[in-house]
Amino acid sequence: MLFNFLDKGISRIFEFFRGYLTSSINASVLFAILGAIPIDEMTLGPILSRMSNGFVHFQYLENNQEMHRSTKCYLKPVRCYSDIPFFDEETDCIVLEIEPCQDVARFPMPEPFTLFSPAVGKFDLIGHTGGDPKACDTVTDIVDPSDDRTKADITFLKQQCDVMKQQNEVMMRNNRMDSNRFVFDYGDHNNALNEKRILFHCNSSKGASGAPGIQVLEDGRIVVVTMLLHGYPDWYYDKQFATFTPDWPKIYCIEQGTVMREVYLKMLAKKPELCTEVFP
């Protein structure tokens, strides 16, 4: 899921980077659009600057397989916020530049995704849930966050979270849990009804953030329709509240992905040259 590096540690970046690629800038330098983290511009640059060993490994095909340094595509150094090609909090996306691996002759950069489309019908998420080898997760239930029924459902789920919190506040306090983090979502851009994103039900979970959602057209072309960002309720994916997850019906969980057109429009406005290369 989405995670806050400030709270959960910079080491989690290795889950975040492993094998997710959606677009490139040219044959030698790629841009990976990844599910971003909920922090601001002041903290994003310094945090990314600590990721000197962050890498993408495109040959991660088996569980616990050895990763040779010569096959890793390392993150291009980020020293400050201006070194980040693109970041947008509303769509929760960031563009980071990676370098070709040392053994590029044997392991060339894979072909990027270059076609994008709205999420209609069903699609497949390709990701690494829990750090497992790459797998497909077919999504058939797409939810419109602007629909009145969706808004009513989210209101109901927030109320259920409040009830559970009230019933267990003493237990949380006695076990030094931060009850302020026991929420369905937050009031900023990271909320379930953000219309720059879509909602859906899927089986993918922690470790799959950043996974592209794709559709295969009748002529064999592959289009990206979304990118997995986050799941709700927010507390459900927080380890400190693991004792409560069995009491929360799985049907009350919902996942969120970015709307690729919104990313395109944001990038077109902020970085038009980059936009023409990422969205050819």
Backbone hydrogen bonds, N-H to C=O, Kabsch-Sander energy under -0.5 kcal/mol:
donor,donor_aa,acceptor,acceptor_aa,energy
5,F,3,F,-0.7
7,D,4,N,-1.2
8,K,4,N,-2.6
9,G,5,F,-2.0
12,R,9,G,-1.3
13,I,10,I,-2.0
14,F,11,S,-1.5
15,E,12,R,-0.9
16,F,12,R,-1.5
17,F,13,I,-2.1
18,R,14,F,-1.2
20,Y,17,F,-1.3
21,L,19,G,-0.6
23,S,31,F,-0.9
25,I,29,V,-1.5
26,N,29,V,-1.7
30,L,98,I,-1.4
31,F,23,S,-1.0
32,A,30,L,-0.5
32,A,96,L,-2.2
33,I,31,F,-0.6
34,L,32,A,-0.7
34,L,94,I,-1.9
36,A,92,D,-2.5
39,I,37,I,-2.3
43,T,40,D,-0.6
44,L,40,D,-2.0
45,G,41,E,-1.0
47,I,43,T,-1.9
48,L,44,L,-2.5
49,S,45,G,-1.9
50,R,46,P,-0.6
50,R,47,I,-1.2
51,M,48,L,-1.7
52,S,50,R,-0.9
54,G,51,M,-1.6
56,V,73,C,-2.6
58,F,56,V,-0.5
60,Y,57,H,-0.9
61,L,59,Q,-1.6
65,Q,62,E,-1.4
68,H,66,E,-0.6
71,T,68,H,-1.8
72,K,69,R,-1.4
73,C,56,V,-2.8
74,Y,72,K,-0.8
75,L,54,G,-2.5
76,K,97,E,-2.8
79,R,77,P,-0.5
83,D,80,C,-1.6
84,I,81,Y,-1.8
86,F,95,V,-1.0
88,D,93,C,-2.7
92,D,88,D,-0.6
93,C,88,D,-1.9
94,I,34,L,-1.4
95,V,86,F,-3.0
96,L,32,A,-1.5
96,L,94,I,-0.5
98,I,30,L,-2.3
99,E,74,Y,-2.7
103,D,70,S,-2.7
104,V,101,C,-0.8
104,V,102,Q,-0.8
106,R,103,D,-0.7
107,F,103,D,-2.5
117,S,224,V,-2.1
120,V,118,P,-1.0
123,F,139,V,-2.0
124,D,214,I,-2.7
125,L,137,D,-2.7
126,I,212,P,-1.9
127,G,125,L,-0.6
127,G,135,A,-2.1
130,G,206,K,-4.2
131,G,128,H,-2.1
132,D,129,T,-1.9
134,K,60,Y,-0.6
135,A,127,G,-2.2
137,D,125,L,-2.1
139,V,123,F,-3.6
140,T,138,T,-0.5
141,D,201,H,-0.5
142,I,140,T,-0.8
143,V,199,L,-3.7
147,D,144,D,-1.4
151,K,147,D,-2.2
152,A,148,D,-2.1
153,D,149,R,-2.2
154,I,150,T,-2.6
155,T,151,K,-2.1
156,F,152,A,-2.1
157,L,153,D,-2.3
158,K,154,I,-2.3
159,Q,155,T,-1.9
160,Q,156,F,-2.1
161,C,157,L,-2.0
162,D,158,K,-2.2
163,V,159,Q,-2.3
164,M,160,Q,-2.3
165,K,161,C,-2.5
166,Q,162,D,-2.5
167,Q,163,V,-2.3
168,N,164,M,-1.0
168,N,165,K,-0.6
169,E,166,Q,-0.7
172,M,168,N,-2.6
173,R,169,E,-2.5
174,N,170,V,-2.7
175,N,171,M,-1.5
176,R,173,R,-1.4
177,M,172,M,-3.1
179,S,177,M,-1.3
181,R,178,D,-2.0
182,F,179,S,-1.4
183,V,181,R,-1.7
186,Y,190,N,-1.8
191,N,189,H,-2.1
194,N,191,N,-1.5
195,E,193,L,-0.6
197,R,194,N,-1.6
198,I,257,G,-2.9
199,L,143,V,-1.8
200,F,255,E,-2.3
201,H,141,D,-1.7
208,A,205,S,-2.1
210,G,228,L,-3.1
211,A,208,A,-2.2
213,G,226,T,-2.9
214,I,124,D,-3.0
214,I,212,P,-0.6
215,Q,223,V,-2.2
217,L,215,Q,-0.6
217,L,221,R,-3.1
220,G,217,L,-2.1
223,V,215,Q,-2.6
224,V,115,L,-2.8
225,V,213,G,-3.2
225,V,223,V,-0.5
226,T,213,G,-1.2
228,L,211,A,-2.7
229,L,256,Q,-3.0
230,H,256,Q,-1.4
232,Y,254,I,-3.0
234,D,184,F,-2.1
235,W,183,V,-1.8
236,Y,233,P,-0.9
237,Y,234,D,-1.3
238,D,235,W,-2.0
239,K,237,Y,-0.6
241,F,238,D,-2.1
242,A,239,K,-1.8
244,F,241,F,-2.1
245,T,241,F,-0.6
245,T,242,A,-0.7
247,D,244,F,-1.4
248,W,245,T,-1.5
252,Y,249,P,-2.1
253,C,250,K,-2.1
254,I,232,Y,-2.1
255,E,200,F,-2.8
256,Q,230,H,-3.2
257,G,198,I,-2.5
258,T,227,M,-1.9
259,V,196,K,-1.6
260,M,225,V,-0.7
260,M,258,T,-0.7
262,E,259,V,-0.8
263,V,259,V,-1.6
264,Y,260,M,-2.4
265,L,261,R,-2.7
266,K,262,E,-2.3
267,M,263,V,-2.7
268,L,264,Y,-2.7
269,A,265,L,-1.8
270,K,266,K,-2.2
271,K,267,M,-2.9
275,C,271,K,-2.4
276,T,272,P,-1.9
277,E,273,E,-0.8
277,E,274,L,-0.8
278,V,274,L,-2.5
279,F,275,C,-2.9
